[in-house]
Amino acid sequence: MQTVMSVDVGTTAVKTSIIERTGRILLTESIEYPLITKGSQVEQNPRDWWTAFCESCRRIVRSEETPGLEAVVLSGQMQDLILLNHGTTVGNAILYSDTRAKREFSELSNTLGTDFLEKITRNPADAAGLPAKIRMIQSHQDLSDPACRILLGAHDYLCWRLTGEQVTDPTNASTTGLLNFSSGTWDRRILSYLGITEDQLPRIERAGTVSGVVSAQAAEACGLPYGLPVIHGAGDAGSSTIGAGAGIPGVVSCYLGTSGWIATTVKETVAPSTGIHNLKHPNGQDVIAIGPMLMAGGNISWLLDSFDLRSRGGDPFQILQETAREASPGSSGLFYLPYLQGERSPFRDPNARGAFIGLRKHMGRPEIFRAVIEGIAYALTTILTLIEGSDLSGDRYIHVSGGGAENEFLTEVLASITGATTLVSSNAAQSGALGNTVIAGQALGWFDSYELPEGFLRIEREHKPDVKMHRLYMKHLDIFRGLYTALAGSFKEISRLNNETNFKE
């Protein structure tokens, strides 16, 4: 039996799995860790990632179902800012969804120009990018020390802890705002503006490459064999897109986690002005066109916490779905904007916020719960139209992956709003692990293509769009699009007032 250990360092938990070459998942362990949030601040302690990984790893290694282990392959949340100095982690990691660096981004835009940044990086430039965050850090911390190093993703950090190597992959690198997309190297003009050097950044390494081996110190901490090959892998968007079957042109995938995205593989980059991001495909040649939501399933987590559904007994997600089904399609005219942490696509606005619009006296939990689910689906649909075009008709399919795919009501609503059949596999929550296996297979000689091998996806549900509901939702979608436009100025003023009153975003 030939197996790999897949590790995905997510926003809420590390998920460690043992997977056969056939795609059969033998064992999975998930260990959660806290998220540090306050307003626009979103951070995590990288040491929590390592502790959770070691615990999940020890549980799995004790199992009898780990024969033929050939390598560890890594993936994780991308575009994180992690500082090292003299081989020690400094402070918390600043995550991708942190949008505090608005002032620094304004200065960056005024100096280098947004057009220049987007031309070089082939991606929208905003306050969530690492250049602005690095400038924010520099306001209170000197990064000029040659011993200072910057890692750029959660799996970068895990690779460093396992092997001592400081590497990243092209998929993750292309999200940072530091990469010259055409050359595939760190852009010297951007680095010069920031006052950092290439030596301070990780080397860029193709996803299907053995980056190093498990060190003796790491082996003692996590229980893996000393000398086991470690494959850095790709950022979670790359591995999940491949694992959902969209690693080849012509397939559309939708990832539903704390954040979310619509993604497809294309041959050429998309204009950044559309709001679509261009990620380098793990194969090093193609492009993953992706429209990211800063908060997708995170809105549902907020809802569960705000209405205290987790402490009432029973499955809180089932309670949410059953309650939402009591409301009529369109939530009786109640709309929800799912922008709790700002937004990146189809518009870029760190000041955007969540909002209920159309609330009336007779409304209650059913309308509120359904409006949140519909709001997530509306937002994903606006992204889909940028990728597919405005014609939401004809036979179309969306492969839904991530933990949010288990929310049957959300995948049903998504089908009726987009007009596309949503396909959910029995292992949809493990799309990242499946993608990791395909990526690792490149290094191990198992596979020579990024197309999912036969048997990897096992479709267990498909939701066809309800034609009548789709027509209704199209009318509501037009209203939904206009709501952000109408409120954008107010969101900006609210942010300004909060800053004046020293309220920490």
C-alpha angles and dihedrals in degrees: 000000000000117000142165132203110236117202123190116184102203133180095264105021146004113244117203121187140175110221132185122227086252091063094254110143109222102180139000133189125185125192120186129215134185128272117217109219137163119159106310093350114107117172142151135194107246090209087066088060091054094045092049092047093050091050094048090045094051091051091052097042089054088058121095090227098082103091122146095016106179104171149345115245121195137209134159152144111324137219096034122151111227121172126207127184123184088346095307129111113248116212125314129326113256106224131222093255094056107111102176096115096082096126092046091050090051090054091047091051093048092051105039100017128238091248091057093047093050093045092053099040097031087221137098112271118224146141091280091065121102098242091066092043092050089053089049091053091047091061088075106013132056111229096178094094106112088223090062114103131183124212119195109203142028092250089051087060094047091048089052092050091048100042110009088240120130105212141139134189130244093248093057094038092056091059096055102076089235100088128095096223096203097050096033091226135109108278110246096205092055091046091048091054089051093045094234132119135227088248089065092057127071119262114257112243131181112259097241095057132112102241097186143305135277107276124227091250092050092045090056091049100046105024098240119136115271110252096023109150116254119207111198091209124184137303115277094261090057097045094043093048091052092043091052091055096254096110088103127060119273100037124101122205134188120204118204115192131118083306122023145199149185112232142175136167117251136172099232134037120264120233107269089221088074091067092246118126124222116222123185109247115239088244088068094232112064130057129236107218105207136176108202128204113204091213123023112138087015087078090059091049088052090050093050091050096043093052093039093235095149095067099046098083126254127055107322092202091053091048089051093051095045091049093047091052089062090070122077122249109281091031091254090293097313114138129193125200107210097207102120092146100028120265142264105189140074083003132016114231125139088187094061113113140187117272142173113217125186098028112166135185097256094053123103142159096317093058094040094049093046092046091056092051092045090047091057091048093047090052092049090049093054087055092047092055090057090055100037101027129248096291103100095180140098129049106321134160135204122196106216118205140167130063091296089066086077088068096093094188092054092051090048093051091045090056094051094045096046094037089227129116109252115217120203122187126208088247096042092127088058098054090118091054092049091050090048089054092053090047092048088048089065091061094040095048095245099119137021098193138055091225109112111258116242113279097025094105118052108186109211102164136031125181117201116204117259102236095210092048091046091058090050093046092051089061090048091047090061089054092046091054091052095050096070091046090052093048101038093095091049092049089054092050092048090053091048092050091048090053092048091053091046093246105158109233 
